Every structure is written in C-alpha cells, then in structure tokens.
Amino acid sequence: MMYTVNMNANRMIPRPRRMLDDPFFRSVMGMEPRPRTPGMRVDVRETDDAYILEAELPGVSPEEITLTTENDTLTIAAELRRRNARVERRFQLEGIRQEDIAADCENGLLTVTLPKEKPEGAKALRRIAIGAAASEPTPCLPEPTEA
C-alpha cells in the first residue's frame, strides 16, 4: 500500500492504489511489455581467406537450425521449441564464394565458414586517349611557338 504525506496533519495516511498501477490490470489491458523473444548472439571473425560466424544457440539441435542463401543473403533461423519461439539473423554475402560455405554445430555453437572470393590480380597500366582521334595523341596545352 502506498502512503502520502499530508502536509497539514504532518502524518502518513494511506492512499488507495490507482488502477493503472495494478500489475494485473496492466497485463490484462496489454500495457505491460511483452516478454522479449530471445535473440541469437553472433560473433564474426575474419581470417586471411574467410569470415567465421559463430552463433550461440544453446539447447538447439542441428536439426532445428536452417541455413539458406538467397539473393546474396545468408539466413540463419532456429526453432526454439522449449521457449516456443523462432530466431533469425541475416547476413550479406558480398565478396563470398557462396558455393563453398560450410557449417558445423556442436554444443549449441553454430560455426559458419564464409570463404572470401579471391581478389582479381592487378590490372596492367592502360593509357586512355582523350578526344575522338585515339590513334594520334593530342596535347592538352598548345605547343609553344618560336618567337
């Protein structure tokens, strides 16, 4: 029960609880925040030739995890049957050899290896002609005249 101070009487008097302060009323009226769906913690490490994703999914078996790639996006989804929930994370696969992605799951830790595409070799120096006559170079500055 809440108390307020009556300044005139200088004593504590009980104040009736407001209906909006009542936890039962707040939950029935949808005023309490909904319990948050558990997330999926993901750690990303980079090596010279790959990115390593480590997703924490405690209590989830490999059969309850779905890994898919579509439109250069990796989706990791898991059904959390004990909590009756679903978690999902998406990652862009730009610069990744998608056909070589590998995954392993052990003791609630999903490890996904994303191999990097090999960078193209250095291109040879190429001179670009300016103007319509590409066969004959044209100077940018007028040639000096003899005086």
C-alpha positions, 0 to 999 in steps of 0.5 A: 500500500502506498502512503502520502504525506499530508502536509497539514496533519504532518502524518502518513495516511494511506492512499488507495492504489490507482488502477493503472498501477495494478500489475494485473490490470496492466497485463490484462489491458496489454500495457505491460511489455511483452516478454522479449523473444530471445535473440541469437548472439553472433560473433564474426571473425575474419581470417586471411581467406574467410569470415567465421560466424559463430552463433550461440544457440544453446539447447538447439539441435542441428536439426532445428537450425536452417541455413539458406542463401538467397539473393546474396543473403545468408539466413540463419533461423532456429526453432526454439521449441522449449521457449516456443519461439523462432530466431533469425539473423541475416547476413550479406554475402558480398565478396563470398564464394557462396558455393563453398560455405560450410557449417558445423554445430556442436554444443549449441555453437553454430560455426559458419565458414564464409570463404572470401572470393579471391581478389582479381590480380592487378590490372596492367597500366592502360593509357586512355586517349582523350578526344575522338582521334585515339590513334594520334595523341593530342596535347592538352596545352598548345605547343609553344611557338618560336618567337 
